[in-house]
Amino acid sequence: MGRYHFRLPDVGEGVAEAEIVVWHVKPGDAVKEDQSLVDVMTDKATVDMTSPVEGVVTAVHGDVGAMVPVGSVLVEIEVEGAGNVEAELELTTPKPSPEPAPQATDPLPPPAPVRAAPAAATVSARRGGPTVASRAPGEAPLAAPATRRRAHELGIPLQYVSGTGPGGRITPDDLEAYIAGHGAASASDVRFAEKHGVSDTRIIGLRRRIAEKMQESKRRIPHIAYVEECDLTELESLRADLNAHRSDEQPKLTLLPFLMRALVKAVADFPQINARYDDDAGVLHTHEGIHIGIATQTPSGLIVPVVRHAEARDLYDCARELARVAQAARDGSAQRDELSGSTITITSLGALGGIVTTPVINHPEVAIIGPNKLVDRPMVQGSFVTVRKVMNLSSSFDHRIIDGYDAASFVQRLKRLLEHPALIFMD
């Protein structure tokens, strides 16, 4: 039998490290070739790491949420044959020095043994109250639904209530004993009962990536925000008519495909908007191809899949590709190249769009467009008041690259295209 060390491979695009998201194996598991070992997340996508060999897992390295560098050992596997450990040791083990290093005359004393923390710690359940033994970290208290409801009404964290029932279950008598000993609020005062529970959630995986991305964008980019009101009555009339007469193979149209096509038209006059700024090198990469990122809410958090070459797609093709990449982002099947390389981003909260938003630019892009909620609003037209379908269009620009005048002019161009949608289809 031999040992095989599975190392984090180079996943490309200059990635130097990755985050462990979920383990699929543990020591003692038998694995087959191509079986999933671990999922790791780079700043581009989540990657499923599979085993290149068949054997038995003897060790795994790294907790969920840990950042591991490329080349580090993730899994040790016992395999038939020699494995790959000996060859690696040959390359990495330093040769002995020809002259032994002199011994220190005063060797340091061995470090004191580290004592493991006890499974239960004593914590104060209520401010100023006596201490009670809590459970081990991650161990949920056992209690019947009625007991849990009673504790919630009184603002008592069950984590601090000792259970005398089978398996440590908290009984109603245990709860009453806790109330008597800690002066909990009476049932008549439950609306004003103090609550002292604290829930700690470790930010890992996609949520940590989102946090880092947002922090980087706000730290590096001086944002300028601009909001304009758009009358979409004509566009909505056109959209309703197109949907009513579409063929079976044509997708249903939302507002976003029209906005995508309007962006294509507007960018032709403002090429510096469709760009990525490498502020480390001081170089602005202005793109001919228009690759539109679509900020998409998924069960895991915000992901930005990309509709590539929107300039080469008609209205229905934009709608079709938008639906495809958004669904791939939601179900986790999106590939790395579908989640990177955007040159301008659209972020929309749909019916939750609110009146105004100040969207965060998707670094290293220089602009982001955020349509807000579409509402019926009374407007003055000549001597009459009429009801129109109105939407605010919010936007943010990188003020290092885009001057305020250019930002306003670009949005005004979008406004004209959206308010007179026939212009979107004119050469």
C-alpha positions as CSV (number, residue, x, y, z in Angstrom):
1,M,0.0,0.0,0.0
2,G,1.1,3.6,-0.7
3,R,0.0,7.1,0.1
4,Y,-1.3,9.7,-2.4
5,H,-1.4,13.4,-1.5
6,F,-4.0,15.3,-3.3
7,R,-3.0,18.9,-3.6
8,L,-5.0,22.0,-4.5
9,P,-4.3,22.4,-8.3
10,D,-3.7,25.6,-10.2
11,V,-7.2,26.5,-11.3
12,G,-5.9,29.2,-13.6
13,E,-6.5,33.0,-14.1
14,G,-3.8,33.8,-11.6
15,V,-5.6,32.3,-8.6
16,A,-3.1,31.8,-5.7
17,E,-5.5,30.4,-3.1
18,A,-9.0,29.1,-2.6
19,E,-11.5,28.8,0.2
20,I,-12.8,25.4,1.4
21,V,-16.6,25.5,1.0
22,V,-17.7,21.9,1.8
23,W,-16.1,18.5,2.4
24,H,-17.5,15.5,0.6
25,V,-15.3,13.0,2.4
26,K,-13.8,12.2,5.8
27,P,-11.1,10.0,7.1
28,G,-12.0,6.3,6.7
29,D,-14.1,6.9,3.5
30,A,-13.4,4.8,0.5
31,V,-13.2,6.9,-2.7
32,K,-13.3,6.0,-6.3
33,E,-11.6,7.8,-9.2
34,D,-13.5,11.0,-10.2
35,Q,-15.4,11.0,-6.9
36,S,-16.0,14.5,-5.4
37,L,-13.6,15.2,-2.5
38,V,-14.1,18.9,-1.7
39,D,-15.6,22.1,-3.1
40,V,-13.4,25.1,-3.1
41,M,-14.3,28.7,-4.0
42,T,-12.0,31.1,-5.9
43,D,-12.9,34.7,-6.6
44,K,-14.4,33.5,-9.9
45,A,-16.5,30.4,-9.1
46,T,-17.0,27.3,-6.9
47,V,-14.9,24.3,-8.2
48,D,-15.6,20.6,-7.5
49,M,-12.3,18.8,-6.8
50,T,-12.5,15.1,-7.7
51,S,-10.1,12.3,-6.8
52,P,-7.6,11.2,-9.4
53,V,-7.1,7.9,-7.7
54,E,-9.1,5.1,-5.9
55,G,-8.4,4.3,-2.3
56,V,-9.2,5.1,1.4
57,V,-9.1,8.6,2.8
58,T,-6.6,8.8,5.8
59,A,-6.7,12.5,6.4
60,V,-8.2,15.8,5.3
61,H,-6.6,19.2,5.8
62,G,-8.4,22.5,6.4
63,D,-11.7,23.5,8.0
64,V,-14.6,24.8,6.0
65,G,-14.0,28.5,5.5
66,A,-10.2,28.2,5.6
67,M,-8.1,29.7,2.8
68,V,-5.6,27.3,1.3
69,P,-2.8,28.1,-1.1
70,V,-2.4,26.4,-4.5
71,G,-0.1,23.3,-4.1
72,S,-1.1,22.6,-0.5
73,V,-2.2,19.1,0.5
74,L,-6.0,18.8,0.9
75,V,-6.5,15.0,1.2
76,E,-4.3,12.1,2.0
77,I,-5.4,8.8,0.4
78,E,-4.1,5.2,1.0
79,V,-3.8,3.6,-2.4
80,E,-2.7,0.3,-4.0
81,G,0.9,0.6,-5.2
82,A,3.5,3.2,-4.4
83,G,1.4,6.4,-4.5
84,N,3.1,9.7,-5.0
85,V,4.4,10.6,-1.5
86,E,7.9,9.3,-1.9
87,A,8.6,11.2,-5.1
88,E,7.4,14.4,-3.5
89,L,9.5,13.9,-0.5
90,E,12.5,13.3,-2.7
91,L,12.0,16.7,-4.2
92,T,11.0,18.6,-1.1
93,T,13.2,17.1,1.7
94,P,16.3,19.2,2.1
95,K,19.7,17.5,2.0
96,P,21.6,17.3,5.3
97,S,24.1,20.0,5.8
98,P,27.8,18.8,5.6
99,E,28.5,20.5,8.9
100,P,26.1,19.9,11.8
101,A,24.7,23.1,13.4
102,P,26.2,23.7,16.8
103,Q,23.9,22.8,19.7
104,A,22.7,25.6,21.9
105,T,24.3,25.6,25.3
106,D,21.0,26.7,26.9
107,P,18.2,24.8,25.2
108,L,14.7,26.3,25.5
109,P,12.4,24.4,27.8
110,P,9.7,22.4,26.1
111,P,6.4,24.4,25.8
112,A,3.8,23.8,28.4
113,P,1.0,21.4,27.4
114,V,-2.1,23.1,26.0
115,R,-5.2,22.0,27.9
116,A,-8.3,21.5,25.8
117,A,-11.2,23.7,26.6
118,P,-13.9,21.8,28.5
119,A,-17.0,20.9,26.4
120,A,-19.2,23.0,28.7
121,A,-18.3,26.5,29.8
122,T,-19.9,28.6,32.5
123,V,-21.5,31.8,31.2
124,S,-23.9,34.3,32.6
125,A,-27.3,33.7,31.3
126,R,-28.7,37.0,32.4
127,R,-27.0,40.2,33.2
128,G,-25.9,40.2,36.8
129,G,-27.4,36.7,37.3
130,P,-25.7,33.5,38.5
131,T,-23.8,31.4,36.0
132,V,-25.1,28.1,34.5
133,A,-23.3,25.5,32.5
134,S,-23.8,25.9,28.7
135,R,-23.6,23.2,26.2
136,A,-20.7,22.4,23.9
137,P,-20.4,24.8,21.0
138,G,-22.9,23.8,18.3
139,E,-24.9,21.5,20.5
140,A,-28.5,22.4,20.3
141,P,-30.7,22.2,23.5
142,L,-33.4,19.6,23.4
143,A,-36.9,20.7,24.3
144,A,-40.5,20.1,23.3
145,P,-42.2,22.8,21.0
146,A,-44.4,24.0,23.9
147,T,-41.3,24.5,26.1
148,R,-39.5,26.3,23.3
149,R,-42.5,28.6,22.8
150,R,-42.7,29.4,26.5
151,A,-39.0,30.2,26.6
152,H,-39.3,32.5,23.6
153,E,-42.2,34.4,25.2
154,L,-40.1,34.9,28.3
155,G,-37.0,35.9,26.4
156,I,-35.0,32.9,27.9
157,P,-32.2,31.4,25.8
158,L,-32.6,27.6,26.2
159,Q,-28.8,27.2,25.7
160,Y,-28.4,28.3,29.3
161,V,-31.1,26.1,30.8
162,S,-30.0,22.8,32.3
163,G,-32.1,19.8,31.2
164,T,-33.0,16.9,33.5
165,G,-35.1,14.9,31.0
166,P,-33.9,11.9,29.0
167,G,-30.8,12.8,27.0
168,G,-30.6,16.2,28.6
169,R,-34.0,17.3,27.3
170,I,-35.3,20.5,29.0
171,T,-38.7,19.9,30.7
172,P,-41.3,22.5,31.7
173,D,-40.1,22.0,35.3
174,D,-36.5,22.8,34.3
175,L,-37.8,26.0,32.7
176,E,-39.8,27.0,35.8
177,A,-36.7,26.3,38.0
178,Y,-34.6,28.5,35.7
179,I,-37.3,31.3,36.0
180,A,-37.3,31.0,39.8
181,G,-33.5,31.2,40.0
182,H,-33.0,34.0,37.5
183,G,-35.9,36.3,38.0
184,A,-37.3,36.0,34.5
185,A,-40.2,38.3,33.6
186,S,-43.7,37.0,34.5
187,A,-46.1,35.9,31.8
188,S,-47.9,39.2,32.1
189,D,-44.7,41.1,31.2
190,V,-43.6,39.0,28.2
191,R,-43.9,41.9,25.8
192,F,-41.1,43.7,27.7
193,A,-39.0,40.8,28.7
194,E,-35.2,41.3,28.3
195,K,-33.5,39.2,25.7
196,H,-29.8,38.5,25.9
197,G,-29.2,35.8,23.3
198,V,-26.5,36.3,20.7
199,S,-26.2,34.3,17.5
200,D,-22.8,34.1,15.9
201,T,-22.6,33.3,12.2
202,R,-19.2,32.7,10.6
203,I,-19.1,34.5,7.2
204,I,-17.6,32.1,4.8
205,G,-18.1,30.9,1.2
206,L,-20.0,33.0,-1.2
207,R,-21.1,35.5,1.4
208,R,-17.5,36.2,2.3
209,R,-16.7,36.7,-1.4
210,I,-19.6,39.1,-1.7
211,A,-18.4,41.0,1.3
212,E,-14.8,41.2,0.1
213,K,-16.0,42.3,-3.4
214,M,-18.2,45.0,-2.1
215,Q,-15.5,46.3,0.3
216,E,-12.9,46.3,-2.5
217,S,-15.3,48.2,-4.9
218,K,-16.2,50.9,-2.3
219,R,-12.6,51.2,-1.1
220,R,-11.0,51.5,-4.6
221,I,-13.7,53.3,-6.6
222,P,-14.9,56.9,-5.9
223,H,-18.6,56.5,-6.9
224,I,-20.7,59.2,-8.5
225,A,-24.5,58.4,-8.5
226,Y,-27.0,59.8,-11.0
227,V,-30.8,59.2,-11.1
228,E,-33.2,60.0,-13.9
229,E,-36.9,59.6,-14.3
230,C,-38.1,57.7,-17.4
231,D,-41.6,57.6,-18.9
232,L,-41.9,54.0,-20.1
233,T,-45.5,54.1,-21.2
234,E,-44.7,53.6,-24.9
235,L,-42.2,50.8,-24.1
236,E,-44.6,49.0,-21.8
237,S,-47.3,49.2,-24.5
238,L,-44.8,47.7,-27.1
239,R,-43.7,45.0,-24.6
240,A,-47.3,43.9,-23.9
241,D,-48.1,43.7,-27.6
242,L,-44.9,41.7,-28.4
243,N,-45.7,39.3,-25.6
244,A,-49.3,38.9,-26.7
245,H,-48.2,38.0,-30.3
246,R,-45.0,36.0,-29.7
247,S,-44.5,32.6,-31.2
248,D,-43.9,29.5,-29.2
249,E,-40.1,29.6,-29.5
250,Q,-39.9,33.2,-28.5
251,P,-39.4,33.9,-24.8
252,K,-41.6,36.3,-22.8
253,L,-40.0,39.7,-22.7
254,T,-39.4,41.6,-19.5
255,L,-38.0,45.2,-19.3
256,L,-34.3,44.0,-19.1
257,P,-33.9,42.9,-22.7
258,F,-35.0,46.4,-23.8
259,L,-32.6,47.9,-21.4
260,M,-29.8,45.7,-22.7
261,R,-30.4,46.7,-26.3
262,A,-30.6,50.4,-25.2
263,L,-27.2,50.0,-23.5
264,V,-25.8,48.6,-26.8
265,K,-27.1,51.7,-28.7
266,A,-25.9,54.2,-26.0
267,V,-22.4,52.7,-25.6
268,A,-21.7,53.4,-29.3
269,D,-21.6,57.1,-28.4
270,F,-19.9,56.6,-25.0
271,P,-17.3,53.8,-25.5
272,Q,-15.5,54.7,-22.2
273,I,-18.6,53.5,-20.3
274,N,-18.0,49.9,-21.6
275,A,-14.7,49.5,-20.0
276,R,-12.6,47.9,-17.2
277,Y,-10.1,50.0,-15.3
278,D,-6.9,48.3,-14.1
279,D,-6.0,50.8,-11.4
280,D,-2.9,48.9,-10.4
281,A,-1.4,49.3,-13.9
282,G,-3.2,52.6,-14.6
283,V,-4.7,51.2,-17.8
284,L,-8.3,51.6,-19.0
285,H,-9.4,48.6,-21.1
286,T,-12.2,49.8,-23.5
287,H,-14.0,46.9,-25.0
288,E,-15.7,46.7,-28.4
289,G,-17.7,43.6,-27.3
290,I,-20.5,44.4,-24.8
291,H,-20.6,41.8,-22.1
292,I,-23.5,42.6,-19.7
293,G,-23.3,41.4,-16.1
294,I,-26.8,40.6,-14.6
295,A,-26.8,40.9,-10.8
296,T,-28.8,37.9,-9.8
297,Q,-30.1,36.9,-6.3
298,T,-29.6,33.2,-5.6
299,P,-30.1,31.0,-2.5
300,S,-26.4,31.5,-1.7
301,G,-26.3,35.3,-2.3
302,L,-25.7,37.8,-5.1
303,I,-24.0,36.4,-8.2
304,V,-23.3,38.2,-11.5
305,P,-23.6,35.9,-14.5
306,V,-22.7,37.4,-17.9
307,V,-24.6,37.8,-21.2
308,R,-21.7,37.9,-23.6
309,H,-21.7,39.9,-26.9
310,A,-25.1,41.7,-26.3
311,E,-24.2,43.7,-29.4
312,A,-24.7,40.6,-31.5
313,R,-28.0,39.6,-30.0
314,D,-31.5,40.7,-30.9
315,L,-34.2,41.4,-28.3
316,Y,-35.4,37.8,-28.0
317,D,-31.9,36.4,-28.0
318,C,-31.0,38.8,-25.2
319,A,-34.0,37.6,-23.2
320,R,-33.2,33.9,-23.9
321,E,-29.6,34.2,-22.9
322,L,-30.4,36.3,-19.8
323,A,-32.9,33.7,-18.6
324,R,-30.3,30.9,-19.2
325,V,-27.4,32.4,-17.3
326,A,-29.6,33.6,-14.5
327,Q,-31.0,30.1,-14.0
328,A,-27.5,28.6,-14.1
329,A,-26.4,31.0,-11.4
330,R,-29.4,30.1,-9.2
331,D,-29.0,26.4,-9.5
332,G,-25.2,26.4,-9.2
333,S,-24.4,25.1,-12.7
334,A,-22.8,28.2,-14.1
335,Q,-19.3,27.8,-15.4
336,R,-16.4,30.0,-14.5
337,D,-16.5,31.9,-17.9
338,E,-20.2,32.6,-17.4
339,L,-19.4,34.4,-14.1
340,S,-16.5,36.6,-15.2
341,G,-15.5,39.1,-17.9
342,S,-18.5,41.5,-17.8
343,T,-17.8,45.1,-19.1
344,I,-20.9,46.8,-17.6
345,T,-23.5,45.5,-15.1
346,I,-27.3,45.8,-14.7
347,T,-28.7,45.3,-11.2
348,S,-32.5,45.2,-10.7
349,L,-34.6,44.5,-7.7
350,G,-37.8,44.1,-9.9
351,A,-40.9,45.0,-7.9
352,L,-38.7,45.7,-4.9
353,G,-36.8,48.3,-6.8
354,G,-37.8,51.2,-4.6
355,I,-37.6,54.8,-5.6
356,V,-33.8,55.3,-5.8
357,T,-30.8,53.0,-5.3
358,T,-27.1,53.7,-5.2
359,P,-25.7,50.5,-6.8
360,V,-22.1,49.5,-6.1
361,I,-19.9,49.2,-9.2
362,N,-18.8,45.7,-10.1
363,H,-15.0,46.2,-9.9
364,P,-13.1,46.7,-12.2
365,E,-15.9,48.0,-14.4
366,V,-16.6,51.7,-14.4
367,A,-20.4,51.8,-14.6
368,I,-23.5,50.0,-13.3
369,I,-27.2,50.7,-14.1
370,G,-30.0,50.0,-11.7
371,P,-33.7,50.2,-12.9
372,N,-36.1,50.9,-10.1
373,K,-39.8,50.1,-9.6
374,L,-42.2,50.8,-12.4
375,V,-45.3,52.7,-11.1
376,D,-48.3,54.5,-12.5
377,R,-47.9,58.2,-11.8
378,P,-49.9,61.3,-12.6
379,M,-48.0,63.6,-15.0
380,V,-48.7,66.9,-16.6
381,Q,-48.7,66.9,-20.4
382,G,-49.6,70.2,-21.8
383,S,-52.8,71.4,-20.2
384,F,-53.8,68.0,-19.0
385,V,-52.9,65.6,-16.2
386,T,-52.6,62.0,-17.3
387,V,-51.4,58.7,-15.8
388,R,-48.1,57.4,-17.1
389,K,-45.9,54.4,-16.4
390,V,-42.8,55.9,-14.8
391,M,-39.5,54.4,-13.6
392,N,-36.4,55.9,-12.0
393,L,-33.2,54.8,-13.5
394,S,-30.4,54.8,-11.0
395,S,-26.7,54.5,-11.9
396,S,-23.2,54.7,-10.5
397,F,-20.0,55.6,-12.3
398,D,-16.2,55.5,-11.5
399,H,-15.5,59.2,-11.1
400,R,-11.8,58.6,-11.8
401,I,-12.7,57.7,-15.4
402,I,-16.2,59.1,-16.0
403,D,-16.8,62.8,-15.5
404,G,-20.2,63.9,-14.2
405,Y,-21.2,65.5,-17.5
406,D,-20.4,62.3,-19.4
407,A,-22.3,60.2,-16.8
408,A,-25.4,62.5,-17.1
409,S,-25.2,62.6,-20.9
410,F,-25.0,58.8,-21.1
411,V,-28.1,58.3,-18.9
412,Q,-30.0,61.0,-20.9
413,R,-29.2,58.9,-24.0
414,L,-30.6,55.8,-22.3
415,K,-33.6,57.8,-21.2
416,R,-34.4,58.9,-24.8
417,L,-34.0,55.3,-26.1
418,L,-36.3,53.9,-23.4
419,E,-38.9,56.6,-23.7
420,H,-39.0,56.2,-27.6
421,P,-38.4,52.5,-28.0
422,A,-38.6,52.6,-31.8
423,L,-35.1,54.2,-31.6
424,I,-33.7,51.0,-30.1
425,F,-34.5,49.2,-33.4
426,M,-33.3,51.9,-35.8
427,D,-29.8,51.8,-37.4
